[in-house]
Amino acid sequence: MNNAIQPNDNLEKFHDAEQMWFWFIYSKYVQSGFVQNHRSGSRKICELLDVETLITKLYLSGNLSEEQLRVMKKYGDKRRAPHQYIWQENHDANLWKSAMDVLENAARKKNWID
């Protein structure tokens, strides 16, 4: 049985980098067994490994910093973006925005985002 994504499959693209990131983090929890009551959604345009590979390449090429990755993970776990108007989250909000811009540009080139 071939599980490869075919070009004519009805696959859902992401609306933006944030949606893709939150899907990725949540799916990693499902994969590791941390989430028990998972309901199946539509098939996405890419696989978890595709997103992980993209993020790794962006980090290794210097397009994403360790600090940006830390913020992405921290707020991905919280399932929300940092808020620029909350004083304690202001710096993280700037890092989040720049990281999401980098991720969105890369994902758009791969045609994963509408």
TATA-V773611 format. One record per residue. N is the residue number from 1. RES is the residue in one letter. PHI is phi in radians with two decimals (none if undefined). NEAR is the number of other C-alpha atoms within 8 Angstrom. Layout:
# TATA-V773611
N	RES	PHI	NEAR
N	RES	PHI	NEAR
This chain:
# TATA-V773611
1	M	none	2
2	N	-1.70	3
3	N	-1.65	4
4	A	-1.13	4
5	I	-1.27	6
6	Q	-1.65	5
7	P	-1.03	4
8	N	-1.63	4
9	D	-1.12	6
10	N	-1.48	5
11	L	-1.86	8
12	E	-1.57	8
13	K	-1.53	10
14	F	-1.50	12
15	H	-1.40	8
16	D	-2.85	9
17	A	-1.15	13
18	E	-1.08	7
19	Q	-1.06	9
20	M	-1.10	10
21	W	-1.13	9
22	F	-1.15	10
23	W	-1.08	8
24	F	-1.07	10
25	I	-1.09	11
26	Y	-1.09	8
27	S	-1.13	9
28	K	-1.14	9
29	Y	-1.11	10
30	V	-1.08	11
31	Q	-1.05	7
32	S	-1.48	7
33	G	1.57	7
34	F	-1.28	7
35	V	-1.90	8
36	Q	-1.60	6
37	N	-1.66	4
38	H	-1.66	6
39	R	-1.78	4
40	S	-1.26	4
41	G	-1.90	4
42	S	-1.28	6
43	R	-1.31	7
44	K	-1.52	9
45	I	-1.22	10
46	C	-2.40	7
47	E	-1.78	7
48	L	-0.96	9
49	L	-1.08	6
50	D	-1.08	8
51	V	-1.17	10
52	E	-1.06	8
53	T	-1.12	8
54	L	-1.07	9
55	I	-1.13	10
56	T	-1.08	8
57	K	-1.11	8
58	L	-1.12	11
59	Y	-1.21	11
60	L	-1.15	8
61	S	-1.48	7
62	G	1.51	7
63	N	-1.41	8
64	L	-2.12	13
65	S	-1.64	8
66	E	-1.06	7
67	E	-1.13	7
68	Q	-1.12	11
69	L	-1.10	10
70	R	-1.06	8
71	V	-1.16	11
72	M	-1.05	10
73	K	-1.19	9
74	K	-0.99	8
75	Y	-1.46	11
76	G	-1.11	12
77	D	-1.13	8
78	K	-1.43	6
79	R	1.06	7
80	R	-2.78	7
81	A	-1.47	8
82	P	-1.16	10
83	H	-1.80	8
84	Q	-1.16	11
85	Y	-1.64	6
86	I	-1.65	7
87	W	-0.88	6
88	Q	-1.19	5
89	E	-1.89	11
90	N	-1.02	12
91	H	-1.10	8
92	D	-1.09	10
93	A	-1.11	12
94	N	-1.16	9
95	L	-1.13	11
96	W	-1.03	13
97	K	-1.03	8
98	S	-1.18	8
99	A	-1.17	12
100	M	-1.16	10
101	D	-1.09	9
102	V	-1.10	10
103	L	-1.12	11
104	E	-1.13	11
105	N	-1.05	8
106	A	-1.16	9
107	A	-1.23	11
108	R	-1.14	10
109	K	-1.10	7
110	K	-1.57	6
111	N	1.16	8
112	W	-1.62	11
113	I	-2.07	11
114	D	-1.14	8
